[in-house]
Amino acid sequence: MLPVLNHWPGQVVEVEIHHRFGSPISFDPASPLLEFFLVLSMGRCKFRLTPVMVGLLQSVLGVSSLAYRVVQLGDHIFRFSIASKLVGFYIFKLKSFECSEFKALFHLWHG
C-alpha cells in the first residue's frame, strides 16, 4: 500500500528552485544543460523501498517521480537525476528531509 505523503514541502522547494535558477528540478533531455546526479540514502522508512517508491522524492522536491530516473544502488541507496549542477548543489545543501514516514539524506554522486 502506498503511504500518504504531504507534498507541500516539495512544492515549496520546487518554487524556490524555479525562482532562483529559472529551472525545473528534473532533467529535460531537450535542455542544453547537462544532467546532474545525486544520491539519496534513507535513514529510516516505514514502507518498502523500490525505485518506483522513491517517488517519495515528490513530497520532498516536487515534480513527478518518473522525472527523476531513479536507479537503486544498494539497500536504501538510490541515484536520481536532476536538471543541472546548480539545482543539484542547491538540493545537496538541503542535506536531509525528515517526516513521520521517512528520513532522506542527499549526497553528491561520484560516478
Secondary structure, DSSP 4 states (H G I P E B T S, - for coil): -------HHHHHHHHHHHHHHS--SS--TTSSSPPEEEEEEEEEESS---TTGGGGHHHHH-S-GGGG--EEEETTEEEEEES-HHHHHHHHHH-EEE-SSEEEEEEE---
